Amino acid sequence: MKHVLIVGCGFPQLGLIRAARERGFATTGADLNPQAIGVPLVDHFIQASTGDVAAIVQAFRKSGASGIATTGSELALTTTGQAAHELGLPFYADPQTIHRCQAKDAMRAGYRAAGLPVPRFEGCSTIEQVRAFASEVGYPLVFKPAHGWGQRGVSKVNSPDGLQAAFDHACTQSHGGGGAVVEECIVGHEVSVNGWVENGTLVSYCVTDREVFPGTQPLGVMRSEVHPCSLDAAGVERAIDAARRGARALGLLRGPCYSQVAVAPDRAVLFETAARMGGGFDADVTRLASGVDLYARLLGVAFEDPELENAGRPDRDQPALVRFLCPVAGTLRAIEGLEQVRAMPGIVDAVVYPAVGSEVPALTDAAKRVGHILAIGATRQEAVARADEAQRMLRLVIDPPAAR
């Protein structure tokens, strides 16, 4: 029996855990949180931080696993890539390539060197640098941690009054320091391109409309990924071409690739190229939409199984989407309607992450989302309507902090 250590047991890893179990693999999950949503689904659990390379190396040796994998989380990806390197295990990208796909300034510099259109940007370590950039570029501006993920520390500023707070917030959220990246705000139709780098070239299997929760802090936390996207064929091709060129510019040779792209009538601008699957069940939407199982491919890499890594080609064009539930801060007292939602036509999956009685934080980043719904339909409109109805039926009873 193949035995895989899955780094992380939060909601981004649910699809990978399920895919391994469906294939009869033994699974050990590693996570700092023993109450993580995926812990009950693995065969064995080891408490270890997904941000601690030494702890994950030790967990692998303790587990008896023969392969290592993760998905959907930049922190877990960094750790898993380094652990695989130290253990001499198969992995699809080396630590240096992973870094280029995470450090915002290095990523933008790679795009620029390849001649790709990117927002004007500046890596800033002082507020004086920020103010100089703002004077040159104008407003609005977007602030991001130099090394961050999950929309942590990302905000939009419309006037000089907000510069200091946004800069400080981005810096505090930058993993390992490094300051902030400040960039011009690009407006366009936002999509996600989901695919696999095959022989050095990105092959796209699913392009989705990326719908976000409203607000400027945090900015850009994904609410829904919807396939098919509403761009015309030319717009879709511009998005895929930008994602393909971005992956090549950052040196991706193999494995999963998730790209965020803003498409305008005259160009497509890359926001991000990630050397992983999207953390918002993008691989699940891709599997529903196209029939291609990117989780299976990850497991193929982990066990050097070419047949599994190359298995699956598009065999359908199924409208599908994921819809996330936004938290309301307080104490979760009850979950109502969940079983009815799961029984609805076209609802593939519905999960609430926090347990009854737990504290629910406000939406400060993507990790604070509290549940998701996966839906399909005969048309895009039907899939969206089913998700809307499921969300109406699913009720989280939360006592606000002031009521306690």
N, C-alpha and C positions, 0 to 999 in steps of 0.2 A: 504494500500500500504506500502510495506517495504521501508524504507528510510535509506540510508547508507551515512555516511561521508567518503569520499575517501581522504586520506591524500597524497597530491601531485597531480599536474595536468601536470607534465612533460611527456615526451614520455614513461618512464617506466610504467606509470599508464594508458596509453591509452587502453590497452586490458581489464583492470579491469573496467574502466568506460563503455566501450562498452558492456561488459558482463552484468553489472548491468542494463543498459538501455534495452538490449535485453530481459531481464526477467521482464521488467515492473517496476523495482525498481525506486523510486525517488532518485536522486543523488545530493549531495552537495560536491563540491570540495574545498579543502583548499590548498592554495599555496601562497607564498610570491609574486610571479610574476603574475600579472593579465593578462599578455600576453602569458602565458604558453600555449602550443599546445592543452592541454586538456580542457581548460576553456570553449570554445564554446560548448563542448559536454555535460557538466553537466547542471542540471536543475537550480542549485543555486551555487553561488561562494562566498567564504569568504576569504579575504586576511589575511593569517596567515602563519608564517614561519613553514616549515616542521621540523625545528630543535628546535622549542620552545614548550615544553610540555604544559606549562601553556596556550599558545595561542591556541593550538589544543584542549585542554580541554574546553576552553571558546568557541571555534568555534563549538564544538559538542553540547554544551548546547544551543547555539544560533540557531543552525541549525534545531533543532527538530528531528534529526535523532535518530534511535533506534539501529543502528549498526555502527561499525567503521572498516575500512579495508585499506590496502595499499599493494603495491607490487613493487618489482624491485629496490628499493632504500634502502640502509643501513641506511642513515640518517632518512628517513621517518619511517623505521621499528623501529629504536630505540625509536623515539618519540611516534609512535602509540602504541607500546607495553607498554610504561610507562603510556600513557594517558588512555589506556584501563584498566590498573591496578588501576589507581586512580579513574576512573569512575565506576569500578566494572562491566566492559563489557566483554563479551566472547572474548578471543583471544587464539591463539594456542600455544604461548610460553610466559614464564614469562621473566621479564627484565634480570635476571641473566643468563638464557639460551641464550638469544639474545646476551648478552655481550660476552659469551664464543665463539660465532660464529662470532664475529667481531674483538675482540682484538687478533692481530696476535700471540703475545707471549702466551696468554692463550689457543688459539686454538692449536698451535703447542705442547704445554705442554700436552693438553688433548690427542692428537694423540699419543705422545710418551708414556704416561702412559698406553695407551691401546695396546702398542706394534706395532703400525702402522709405516710403513716406512715413514720417513719425511726427508726433506733436513736438513742437519746440520744448526743450526741457533743460534742466540744470540740476546737477547734484549739489546740494547745499548743506554746509555744516554750520553756517552762521546766519542770523537774521539779516545781516547786512547783504549777504549774497542773495537772499530771497527778495529783499526790497529792490536791489539792482535789477534782478530778473523781471520783477513786476513792472518796474518803470519802463523796461524795454518792450515787454510783450503785452502788457495790459491785462484786463480782467474779462471773464472769470479765469481763475487758475485752479488747478487740481494738485493737491498735496498727497504724496504717498511715502510710506517708509522706504528707505533705500533697499531694505531687505525685509519684505513682509508678504503676507498672503491673507486670503479670506476677507479682504476689504478692511482689515484692521488698520486704523490710523489714516484711512483715506477720507478726504473731505474736499469740498468745493468752496472757494472763497470768491466773493463778488466785489469786495472793496478792500482798501488798505487796512481797515479796522480789524479784519479777521486774520491777518497774516501771522501775527505772533502766536496766537492760540493754535492755529492749524499747523504751523511749523513745529511747535513744541509737541503737539499730539502725535504727529508723524514720527518725530525723532524717538519718542518714548516707546513706540510700537515697532521700531526697526530691530529685528532680531540680530543681536550681537553688535549693535551700534551702527554707525555708518551715516547717520543723518537722514535727510529727506531728499526726495526728488520732487521738484516743482515743474509742472508742465502746463502748456496752454490747454484750454478745454476744447476738445474736438466734438463737434455735433455731427451725428450720422446715425444710420440705422444699425443698431448693434446686434451682432450675431455671434454665435459660437460655432467653430469648426472643429468637429470631432473626427479623429482618424488615427492612422497607424503609419509610422515611417517604415517603409519597405525598401530595402536596398538604397537607403539614403534619400528617398523621395516620399513626401507625405501623400498618402492616399486618403481622401476624405470619404467618410461613410455616412455622415449626418451633419447637416447645417441647420441650426435652430435659431429662432428669434429669441433674444435674451431680454426678458422683461425683468425690471428691477423694482424693489420697494422704493417708494418716494422718499425724498429727503436728501440733504447734502452732507450729513454726518451721522452715520456712515454713508458714504456715497457708493452706489452701484452694487448693493447686495442683491443677488439674484433671487427673484420671486418665482419665475417660470422659465423653462426652456421648452419651446414649442416647435414641433416639426409637422408639416413643412414650414420653412420660414416664408414670410410674405414678400420677399424680394422676387423680382423677375429673374429669369434664367441668367441674364447677363450680370446682374448684381450678385447672384450666388457664385458665379464663376470668378468674379473679381475678389470676393471674399476668400474663396478657396485658393486662388493664386497668391494672394497676400500671405495667407497662412503657410502655404508651401514654401514661399520664398523666405519667410521668417524662420521656419524650421531649418532650412538649409543655412541661413546666415548664422544661426546659433550652433551649428555643428551637430544637429540631431541625425543619427545614422540608423536608428532602430527604435522601435517601441512606440508607446502611446504618445499622442500629441493633442493638446487642447489649446485652441487659440481664440482670443477675443478680438473681433474686428469691427470697426465702424465703417459702414459703406455709404459713400456719398455718390451723387451722379457722376462725378469725374474721377473718383479715386476710392481706394480702400486703405484705411489706416489701421495698422496693428496696434492694439493696446497691450497684448500679452501673448507670449508663447510659453506654454507649460509642458515640461517633459513628463506628463502624467495624464490620466483622464481627469475630466472636470470633477470638482468636489460636490457637484449638485446632481448626482445620478445621471450625468450625461451619458455614461456607458450604458445605463439601463434604457434610456431613451433611444440611443443608437441601436441597441439590440431589438427593441420593439419596432423601430422605424425601418431598419434595413435587414435584420436577421444576422448581423455580424456581432459576434460575442467578443468584445475586447477583453473581458475578464479572462476568458479561456486563453487568449493570446498571452496575457501576463503570466498565467500559470505555465504556458508552454515555454516561455523564457526561463522561468524559475527552475524548470526541470530539464532544460535543453531538449525539448521535445518538438522538433520541427513540424510534425504533423499537427500538433495542437496549436502551435504558434501561427501556423498558416491556415488553420481550418476556418471555414466560413467565408462566403462571399455574399454580396447583397442578393437577396432573393425576394424582396418585397419593397413596397413604398407605403408604409403604414403610418397614418397620422397618429402622433403620440406626443405626450408632454409630461413634465414633472411640475408640480405646483407645491411650493413650500408654504408652511404656516408661520406667520409672524408672531413672535412672543408678545405677551402683555405682562409686564413685571408684576410679580406677586407670588402667592402660594397656590399651587395647582391642587384644587379640591376634588375635581371629578373630571372624567373624560366621558362624554356622552355621544352616542351615535356612531362609534367607531365600527362596530360589527355590522351595522346596517350599511355603512359606506362600503365596507369590504365586499358586501354582497351585491352591490349595484352593478348593472351592466357596464362593461368597459372600464371598470376600476381594477387595475392590475395589482395595486398595492396601496396600502394606507397605513402609516405608522406615526405614532406620537412618541417622541423620544423621552421626555421626562416622566418619572413615575409620580403617581398621585402622592401628594404630601411634600413634594420637593419644591425648592425655590426656583422660580423662573426669572431669569434676568431680562433686562430690556435688550432691544436689538442694537448691539454695538458693532457686530461683525457677523460674517456668514455662519460661524460656529454656534451662534445663539438662536438660530432657527429651531423651531420646536417640533416639526413634523413634516411629512411630505405625502403627496398623493401622486400616483402614476396612473395615467389614463390613456386610453386609445379610443378611436372612433372611425367610422367609415369616411368621415371628412374631418378636416381641421376644426371646423365649427362644432361638429358633434363632440370631438374630444375635449375641446375647451368648455363646452356646455356641461359635459359630464363632470369635469373637474370643478367647475363653478358650483354645481349642485352638491357634489360631495363635500366641498368646503362649507357650504351653508348647513349641511346636515351634521357635520362634525363640530361639536361644541366643547371647548375647554373652559371649565368653570374655575376662574382664578380670583382669589381674594387679593385686591390691590394692597400694597404695603401700608397705606394709610388706614386700612380697615383692620389690621392685625392688632 
